[in-house]
Amino acid sequence: MNGFTSEQILELRAGKASWDIKINALAKLSSAIAQRKGINVATELQEFYDAGFNKGNLVDLVLLIADKVVMNYLHNITAVPVDFPEAVALQKKS
């Protein structure tokens, strides 16, 4: 829906975007924030700023991550059926 290929979507879900430096910085920081709960993300944050993002963009990103967390909690509590196709499982890192 957003113009990404299936392969790009899988890559984004894995926290990277090899085809675009700016999207890569965004994906890496998003993943780092979500996985580490905002702790020890200085390297990814600097890459985000170096790619041209600003503090306002950071606020937007954190709010988007928070929205996804809240919606996941809400879904887990209410068990409302999902009305879109289930995402393909990612390969686990070895």
N, CA, C and O atoms as CSV, one atom per row, in Angstrom:
chain,resi,resn,atom,element,x,y,z
A,1,MET,N,N,0.811,-1.205,0.000
A,1,MET,CA,C,0.000,0.000,0.000
A,1,MET,C,C,0.852,1.265,0.000
A,1,MET,O,O,0.388,2.324,-0.423
A,2,ASN,N,N,2.079,1.163,0.466
A,2,ASN,CA,C,2.942,2.341,0.542
A,2,ASN,C,C,4.032,2.338,-0.513
A,2,ASN,O,O,4.977,3.122,-0.426
A,3,GLY,N,N,3.916,1.468,-1.509
A,3,GLY,CA,C,4.881,1.451,-2.597
A,3,GLY,C,C,6.117,0.615,-2.353
A,3,GLY,O,O,7.063,0.686,-3.137
A,4,PHE,N,N,6.143,-0.177,-1.290
A,4,PHE,CA,C,7.283,-1.037,-1.021
A,4,PHE,C,C,7.026,-2.425,-1.605
A,4,PHE,O,O,5.887,-2.890,-1.647
A,5,THR,N,N,8.089,-3.073,-2.050
A,5,THR,CA,C,7.964,-4.450,-2.518
A,5,THR,C,C,7.843,-5.377,-1.311
A,5,THR,O,O,8.092,-4.968,-0.177
A,6,SER,N,N,7.463,-6.615,-1.561
A,6,SER,CA,C,7.377,-7.601,-0.475
A,6,SER,C,C,8.730,-7.780,0.207
A,6,SER,O,O,8.808,-7.909,1.429
A,7,GLU,N,N,9.791,-7.787,-0.592
A,7,GLU,CA,C,11.143,-7.944,-0.031
A,7,GLU,C,C,11.515,-6.738,0.828
A,7,GLU,O,O,12.124,-6.892,1.887
A,8,GLN,N,N,11.151,-5.537,0.374
A,8,GLN,CA,C,11.450,-4.336,1.157
A,8,GLN,C,C,10.672,-4.333,2.468
A,8,GLN,O,O,11.196,-3.910,3.498
A,9,ILE,N,N,9.446,-4.795,2.440
A,9,ILE,CA,C,8.643,-4.850,3.668
A,9,ILE,C,C,9.279,-5.799,4.674
A,9,ILE,O,O,9.345,-5.487,5.863
A,10,LEU,N,N,9.743,-6.946,4.214
A,10,LEU,CA,C,10.417,-7.877,5.116
A,10,LEU,C,C,11.680,-7.257,5.699
A,10,LEU,O,O,11.985,-7.431,6.879
A,11,GLU,N,N,12.405,-6.536,4.863
A,11,GLU,CA,C,13.622,-5.888,5.331
A,11,GLU,C,C,13.295,-4.807,6.363
A,11,GLU,O,O,13.974,-4.695,7.384
A,12,LEU,N,N,12.261,-4.017,6.097
A,12,LEU,CA,C,11.842,-2.989,7.053
A,12,LEU,C,C,11.433,-3.609,8.383
A,12,LEU,O,O,11.784,-3.101,9.447
A,13,ARG,N,N,10.698,-4.695,8.316
A,13,ARG,CA,C,10.277,-5.368,9.544
A,13,ARG,C,C,11.474,-5.898,10.328
A,13,ARG,O,O,11.398,-6.067,11.545
A,14,ALA,N,N,12.574,-6.159,9.633
A,14,ALA,CA,C,13.801,-6.622,10.289
A,14,ALA,C,C,14.660,-5.455,10.781
A,14,ALA,O,O,15.727,-5.670,11.357
A,15,GLY,N,N,14.195,-4.214,10.556
A,15,GLY,CA,C,14.899,-3.046,11.086
A,15,GLY,C,C,15.988,-2.490,10.198
A,15,GLY,O,O,16.980,-1.953,10.690
A,16,LYS,N,N,15.813,-2.614,8.882
A,16,LYS,CA,C,16.805,-2.053,7.958
A,16,LYS,C,C,16.148,-1.758,6.619
A,16,LYS,O,O,15.026,-2.187,6.348
A,17,ALA,N,N,16.871,-1.015,5.788
A,17,ALA,CA,C,16.396,-0.676,4.442
A,17,ALA,C,C,17.618,-0.420,3.568
A,17,ALA,O,O,18.048,0.723,3.411
A,18,SER,N,N,18.169,-1.476,3.006
A,18,SER,CA,C,19.429,-1.377,2.265
A,18,SER,C,C,19.323,-0.509,1.019
A,18,SER,O,O,20.347,-0.061,0.502
A,19,TRP,N,N,18.126,-0.261,0.527
A,19,TRP,CA,C,17.946,0.480,-0.724
A,19,TRP,C,C,17.903,1.996,-0.543
A,19,TRP,O,O,17.928,2.718,-1.539
A,20,ASP,N,N,17.837,2.514,0.709
A,20,ASP,CA,C,17.724,3.956,0.916
A,20,ASP,C,C,18.333,4.334,2.263
A,20,ASP,O,O,17.908,3.826,3.300
A,21,ILE,N,N,19.322,5.221,2.253
A,21,ILE,CA,C,20.054,5.573,3.476
A,21,ILE,C,C,19.155,6.243,4.521
A,21,ILE,O,O,19.306,5.997,5.718
A,22,LYS,N,N,18.227,7.083,4.073
A,22,LYS,CA,C,17.357,7.785,5.019
A,22,LYS,C,C,16.338,6.822,5.644
A,22,LYS,O,O,16.123,6.840,6.856
A,23,ILE,N,N,15.726,5.997,4.822
A,23,ILE,CA,C,14.771,5.019,5.351
A,23,ILE,C,C,15.500,4.007,6.236
A,23,ILE,O,O,14.943,3.539,7.229
A,24,ASN,N,N,16.731,3.670,5.884
A,24,ASN,CA,C,17.529,2.757,6.700
A,24,ASN,C,C,17.752,3.331,8.095
A,24,ASN,O,O,17.604,2.617,9.087
A,25,ALA,N,N,18.105,4.606,8.180
A,25,ALA,CA,C,18.320,5.240,9.484
A,25,ALA,C,C,17.028,5.236,10.299
A,25,ALA,O,O,17.055,4.995,11.506
A,26,LEU,N,N,15.915,5.500,9.653
A,26,LEU,CA,C,14.612,5.492,10.311
A,26,LEU,C,C,14.263,4.089,10.813
A,26,LEU,O,O,13.824,3.924,11.951
A,27,ALA,N,N,14.459,3.094,9.969
A,27,ALA,CA,C,14.142,1.710,10.351
A,27,ALA,C,C,15.031,1.233,11.491
A,27,ALA,O,O,14.558,0.581,12.422
A,28,LYS,N,N,16.319,1.557,11.420
A,28,LYS,CA,C,17.247,1.126,12.469
A,28,LYS,C,C,16.901,1.760,13.806
A,28,LYS,O,O,16.920,1.084,14.835
A,29,LEU,N,N,16.584,3.056,13.805
A,29,LEU,CA,C,16.240,3.718,15.063
A,29,LEU,C,C,14.912,3.192,15.593
A,29,LEU,O,O,14.780,2.955,16.794
A,30,SER,N,N,13.933,3.006,14.725
A,30,SER,CA,C,12.635,2.466,15.150
A,30,SER,C,C,12.815,1.119,15.835
A,30,SER,O,O,12.269,0.881,16.912
A,31,SER,N,N,13.579,0.249,15.207
A,31,SER,CA,C,13.827,-1.071,15.759
A,31,SER,C,C,14.560,-0.984,17.095
A,31,SER,O,O,14.206,-1.674,18.051
A,32,ALA,N,N,15.576,-0.139,17.154
A,32,ALA,CA,C,16.352,0.004,18.389
A,32,ALA,C,C,15.479,0.521,19.534
A,32,ALA,O,O,15.558,0.012,20.652
A,33,ILE,N,N,14.655,1.522,19.259
A,33,ILE,CA,C,13.774,2.071,20.296
A,33,ILE,C,C,12.818,0.999,20.793
A,33,ILE,O,O,12.650,0.823,22.000
A,34,ALA,N,N,12.191,0.284,19.869
A,34,ALA,CA,C,11.209,-0.731,20.254
A,34,ALA,C,C,11.856,-1.894,21.011
A,34,ALA,O,O,11.319,-2.359,22.016
A,35,GLN,N,N,12.992,-2.355,20.533
A,35,GLN,CA,C,13.639,-3.511,21.160
A,35,GLN,C,C,14.295,-3.168,22.489
A,35,GLN,O,O,14.281,-3.974,23.419
A,36,ARG,N,N,14.874,-1.964,22.581
A,36,ARG,CA,C,15.615,-1.589,23.791
A,36,ARG,C,C,14.861,-0.598,24.663
A,36,ARG,O,O,15.402,-0.065,25.632
A,37,LYS,N,N,13.613,-0.360,24.307
A,37,LYS,CA,C,12.731,0.530,25.072
A,37,LYS,C,C,13.339,1.925,25.246
A,37,LYS,O,O,13.168,2.565,26.284
A,38,GLY,N,N,14.047,2.381,24.217
A,38,GLY,CA,C,14.612,3.722,24.214
A,38,GLY,C,C,15.947,3.865,24.927
A,38,GLY,O,O,16.493,4.965,25.004
A,39,ILE,N,N,16.474,2.772,25.447
A,39,ILE,CA,C,17.745,2.812,26.182
A,39,ILE,C,C,18.878,2.396,25.243
A,39,ILE,O,O,18.729,1.466,24.451
A,40,ASN,N,N,20.006,3.095,25.342
A,40,ASN,CA,C,21.200,2.780,24.547
A,40,ASN,C,C,20.941,2.812,23.041
A,40,ASN,O,O,21.275,1.869,22.324
A,41,VAL,N,N,20.346,3.903,22.575
A,41,VAL,CA,C,20.070,4.058,21.144
A,41,VAL,C,C,20.860,5.235,20.543
A,41,VAL,O,O,20.508,5.739,19.477
A,42,ALA,N,N,21.911,5.663,21.222
A,42,ALA,CA,C,22.661,6.849,20.795
A,42,ALA,C,C,23.240,6.700,19.389
A,42,ALA,O,O,23.210,7.652,18.609
A,43,THR,N,N,23.760,5.536,19.056
A,43,THR,CA,C,24.352,5.336,17.727
A,43,THR,C,C,23.296,5.472,16.643
A,43,THR,O,O,23.499,6.180,15.656
A,44,GLU,N,N,22.164,4.791,16.825
A,44,GLU,CA,C,21.086,4.846,15.850
A,44,GLU,C,C,20.468,6.249,15.783
A,44,GLU,O,O,20.059,6.703,14.714
A,45,LEU,N,N,20.406,6.923,16.920
A,45,LEU,CA,C,19.865,8.279,16.952
A,45,LEU,C,C,20.761,9.237,16.161
A,45,LEU,O,O,20.264,10.088,15.424
A,46,GLN,N,N,22.063,9.098,16.313
A,46,GLN,CA,C,22.981,9.954,15.558
A,46,GLN,C,C,22.870,9.690,14.058
A,46,GLN,O,O,22.906,10.628,13.261
A,47,GLU,N,N,22.735,8.421,13.665
A,47,GLU,CA,C,22.545,8.080,12.247
A,47,GLU,C,C,21.249,8.686,11.714
A,47,GLU,O,O,21.196,9.132,10.568
A,48,PHE,N,N,20.213,8.702,12.538
A,48,PHE,CA,C,18.918,9.297,12.203
A,48,PHE,C,C,19.087,10.789,11.926
A,48,PHE,O,O,18.596,11.295,10.917
A,49,TYR,N,N,19.780,11.490,12.819
A,49,TYR,CA,C,20.037,12.923,12.610
A,49,TYR,C,C,20.949,13.154,11.403
A,49,TYR,O,O,20.717,14.071,10.615
A,50,ASP,N,N,21.976,12.329,11.258
A,50,ASP,CA,C,22.897,12.462,10.124
A,50,ASP,C,C,22.188,12.252,8.777
A,50,ASP,O,O,22.621,12.785,7.755
A,51,ALA,N,N,21.109,11.482,8.783
A,51,ALA,CA,C,20.348,11.221,7.556
A,51,ALA,C,C,19.408,12.370,7.207
A,51,ALA,O,O,18.751,12.344,6.166
A,52,GLY,N,N,19.345,13.380,8.076
A,52,GLY,CA,C,18.536,14.556,7.772
A,52,GLY,C,C,17.277,14.724,8.602
A,52,GLY,O,O,16.521,15.674,8.397
A,53,PHE,N,N,17.043,13.816,9.533
A,53,PHE,CA,C,15.878,13.947,10.405
A,53,PHE,C,C,16.176,14.948,11.526
A,53,PHE,O,O,17.337,15.256,11.796
A,54,ASN,N,N,15.128,15.452,12.171
A,54,ASN,CA,C,15.311,16.423,13.257
A,54,ASN,C,C,14.573,15.965,14.510
A,54,ASN,O,O,13.978,14.887,14.528
A,55,LYS,N,N,14.613,16.787,15.560
A,55,LYS,CA,C,13.984,16.414,16.834
A,55,LYS,C,C,12.469,16.272,16.704
A,55,LYS,O,O,11.869,15.435,17.379
A,56,GLY,N,N,11.849,17.072,15.854
A,56,GLY,CA,C,10.416,16.932,15.609
A,56,GLY,C,C,10.095,15.582,14.997
A,56,GLY,O,O,9.099,14.952,15.350
A,57,ASN,N,N,10.951,15.137,14.070
A,57,ASN,CA,C,10.779,13.809,13.471
A,57,ASN,C,C,10.929,12.712,14.529
A,57,ASN,O,O,10.234,11.697,14.487
A,58,LEU,N,N,11.840,12.931,15.472
A,58,LEU,CA,C,12.031,11.961,16.552
A,58,LEU,C,C,10.768,11.856,17.405
A,58,LEU,O,O,10.341,10.756,17.757
A,59,VAL,N,N,10.170,13.007,17.735
A,59,VAL,CA,C,8.927,12.995,18.513
A,59,VAL,C,C,7.849,12.224,17.755
A,59,VAL,O,O,7.147,11.399,18.338
A,60,ASP,N,N,7.718,12.493,16.455
A,60,ASP,CA,C,6.733,11.771,15.636
A,60,ASP,C,C,6.990,10.268,15.667
A,60,ASP,O,O,6.057,9.476,15.805
A,61,LEU,N,N,8.242,9.882,15.541
A,61,LEU,CA,C,8.596,8.463,15.541
A,61,LEU,C,C,8.230,7.801,16.865
A,61,LEU,O,O,7.635,6.724,16.881
A,62,VAL,N,N,8.584,8.439,17.964
A,62,VAL,CA,C,8.285,7.863,19.281
A,62,VAL,C,C,6.774,7.746,19.480
A,62,VAL,O,O,6.300,6.761,20.046
A,63,LEU,N,N,6.022,8.732,19.023
A,63,LEU,CA,C,4.565,8.669,19.135
A,63,LEU,C,C,3.988,7.533,18.283
A,63,LEU,O,O,3.046,6.862,18.704
A,64,LEU,N,N,4.539,7.320,17.108
A,64,LEU,CA,C,4.079,6.207,16.264
A,64,LEU,C,C,4.376,4.852,16.905
A,64,LEU,O,O,3.546,3.944,16.866
A,65,ILE,N,N,5.553,4.725,17.490
A,65,ILE,CA,C,5.907,3.480,18.181
A,65,ILE,C,C,4.966,3.266,19.363
A,65,ILE,O,O,4.470,2.159,19.578
A,66,ALA,N,N,4.724,4.329,20.128
A,66,ALA,CA,C,3.819,4.236,21.285
A,66,ALA,C,C,2.418,3.828,20.845
A,66,ALA,O,O,1.770,3.020,21.511
A,67,ASP,N,N,1.947,4.380,19.730
A,67,ASP,CA,C,0.625,4.020,19.211
A,67,ASP,C,C,0.560,2.531,18.905
A,67,ASP,O,O,-0.425,1.872,19.239
A,68,LYS,N,N,1.594,1.998,18.276
A,68,LYS,CA,C,1.605,0.573,17.935
A,68,LYS,C,C,1.622,-0.292,19.194
A,68,LYS,O,O,0.957,-1.326,19.246
A,69,VAL,N,N,2.370,0.122,20.194
A,69,VAL,CA,C,2.416,-0.628,21.454
A,69,VAL,C,C,1.029,-0.644,22.098
A,69,VAL,O,O,0.547,-1.700,22.506
A,70,VAL,N,N,0.400,0.502,22.190
A,70,VAL,CA,C,-0.929,0.599,22.793
A,70,VAL,C,C,-1.936,-0.242,22.017
A,70,VAL,O,O,-2.730,-0.966,22.616
A,71,MET,N,N,-1.910,-0.152,20.700
A,71,MET,CA,C,-2.860,-0.929,19.895
A,71,MET,C,C,-2.620,-2.432,20.047
A,71,MET,O,O,-3.575,-3.209,20.071
A,72,ASN,N,N,-1.364,-2.847,20.149
A,72,ASN,CA,C,-1.071,-4.265,20.382
A,72,ASN,C,C,-1.592,-4.708,21.746
A,72,ASN,O,O,-2.163,-5.792,21.863
A,73,TYR,N,N,-1.404,-3.890,22.773
A,73,TYR,CA,C,-1.935,-4.218,24.101
A,73,TYR,C,C,-3.450,-4.330,24.041
A,73,TYR,O,O,-4.032,-5.276,24.572
A,74,LEU,N,N,-4.086,-3.362,23.392
A,74,LEU,CA,C,-5.542,-3.358,23.286
A,74,LEU,C,C,-6.037,-4.619,22.573
A,74,LEU,O,O,-7.001,-5.252,23.005
A,75,HIS,N,N,-5.370,-4.969,21.489
A,75,HIS,CA,C,-5.755,-6.185,20.766
A,75,HIS,C,C,-5.572,-7.422,21.646
A,75,HIS,O,O,-6.439,-8.295,21.680
A,76,ASN,N,N,-4.453,-7.496,22.352
A,76,ASN,CA,C,-4.194,-8.655,23.203
A,76,ASN,C,C,-5.232,-8.788,24.312
A,76,ASN,O,O,-5.611,-9.899,24.682
A,77,ILE,N,N,-5.685,-7.667,24.835
A,77,ILE,CA,C,-6.677,-7.686,25.911
A,77,ILE,C,C,-8.066,-8.029,25.378
A,77,ILE,O,O,-8.789,-8.814,25.992
A,78,THR,N,N,-8.439,-7.449,24.249
A,78,THR,CA,C,-9.801,-7.605,23.741
A,78,THR,C,C,-9.973,-8.790,22.800
A,78,THR,O,O,-11.087,-9.284,22.628
A,79,ALA,N,N,-8.882,-9.256,22.188
A,79,ALA,CA,C,-8.910,-10.356,21.223
A,79,ALA,C,C,-9.855,-10.074,20.054
A,79,ALA,O,O,-10.455,-10.997,19.502
A,80,VAL,N,N,-9.988,-8.802,19.677
A,80,VAL,CA,C,-10.793,-8.441,18.510
A,80,VAL,C,C,-10.138,-9.078,17.281
A,80,VAL,O,O,-8.924,-8.968,17.109
A,81,PRO,N,N,-10.915,-9.735,16.431
A,81,PRO,CA,C,-10.321,-10.373,15.251
A,81,PRO,C,C,-9.618,-9.353,14.348
A,81,PRO,O,O,-10.105,-8.240,14.150
A,82,VAL,N,N,-8.480,-9.753,13.813
A,82,VAL,CA,C,-7.725,-8.919,12.889
A,82,VAL,C,C,-8.392,-9.024,11.523
A,82,VAL,O,O,-8.698,-10.122,11.059
A,83,ASP,N,N,-8.618,-7.869,10.875
A,83,ASP,CA,C,-9.338,-7.869,9.598
A,83,ASP,C,C,-8.429,-7.645,8.391
A,83,ASP,O,O,-8.885,-7.179,7.347
A,84,PHE,N,N,-7.147,-7.977,8.533
A,84,PHE,CA,C,-6.222,-7.880,7.416
A,84,PHE,C,C,-5.321,-9.109,7.430
A,84,PHE,O,O,-5.206,-9.772,8.461
A,85,PRO,N,N,-4.680,-9.426,6.306
A,85,PRO,CA,C,-3.864,-10.653,6.238
A,85,PRO,C,C,-2.724,-10.648,7.256
A,85,PRO,O,O,-2.102,-9.618,7.515
A,86,GLU,N,N,-2.470,-11.812,7.817
A,86,GLU,CA,C,-1.373,-11.958,8.771
A,86,GLU,C,C,-0.041,-11.798,8.043
A,86,GLU,O,O,0.129,-12.280,6.923
A,87,ALA,N,N,0.893,-11.120,8.689
A,87,ALA,CA,C,2.218,-10.902,8.107
A,87,ALA,C,C,3.016,-12.202,8.106
A,87,ALA,O,O,2.866,-13.034,9.000
A,88,VAL,N,N,3.848,-12.362,7.112
A,88,VAL,CA,C,4.745,-13.516,7.021
A,88,VAL,C,C,5.727,-13.442,8.191
A,88,VAL,O,O,6.247,-12.370,8.501
A,89,ALA,N,N,5.978,-14.569,8.832
A,89,ALA,CA,C,6.927,-14.615,9.947
A,89,ALA,C,C,8.332,-14.288,9.467
A,89,ALA,O,O,8.748,-14.719,8.392
A,90,LEU,N,N,9.059,-13.522,10.274
A,90,LEU,CA,C,10.453,-13.213,9.961
A,90,LEU,C,C,11.348,-14.376,10.348
A,90,LEU,O,O,11.047,-15.114,11.287
A,91,GLN,N,N,12.443,-14.538,9.630
A,91,GLN,CA,C,13.437,-15.556,9.957
A,91,GLN,C,C,14.149,-15.096,11.224
A,91,GLN,O,O,14.495,-13.921,11.349
A,92,LYS,N,N,14.370,-16.008,12.156
A,92,LYS,CA,C,15.109,-15.672,13.382
A,92,LYS,C,C,16.579,-15.565,13.061
A,92,LYS,O,O,17.123,-16.333,12.268
A,93,LYS,N,N,17.232,-14.564,13.715
A,93,LYS,CA,C,18.678,-14.388,13.531
A,93,LYS,C,C,19.408,-15.513,14.223
A,93,LYS,O,O,19.024,-15.933,15.315
A,94,SER,N,N,20.455,-16.002,13.598
A,94,SER,CA,C,21.217,-17.101,14.216
A,94,SER,C,C,22.383,-16.589,15.003
A,94,SER,O,O,23.128,-17.377,15.586
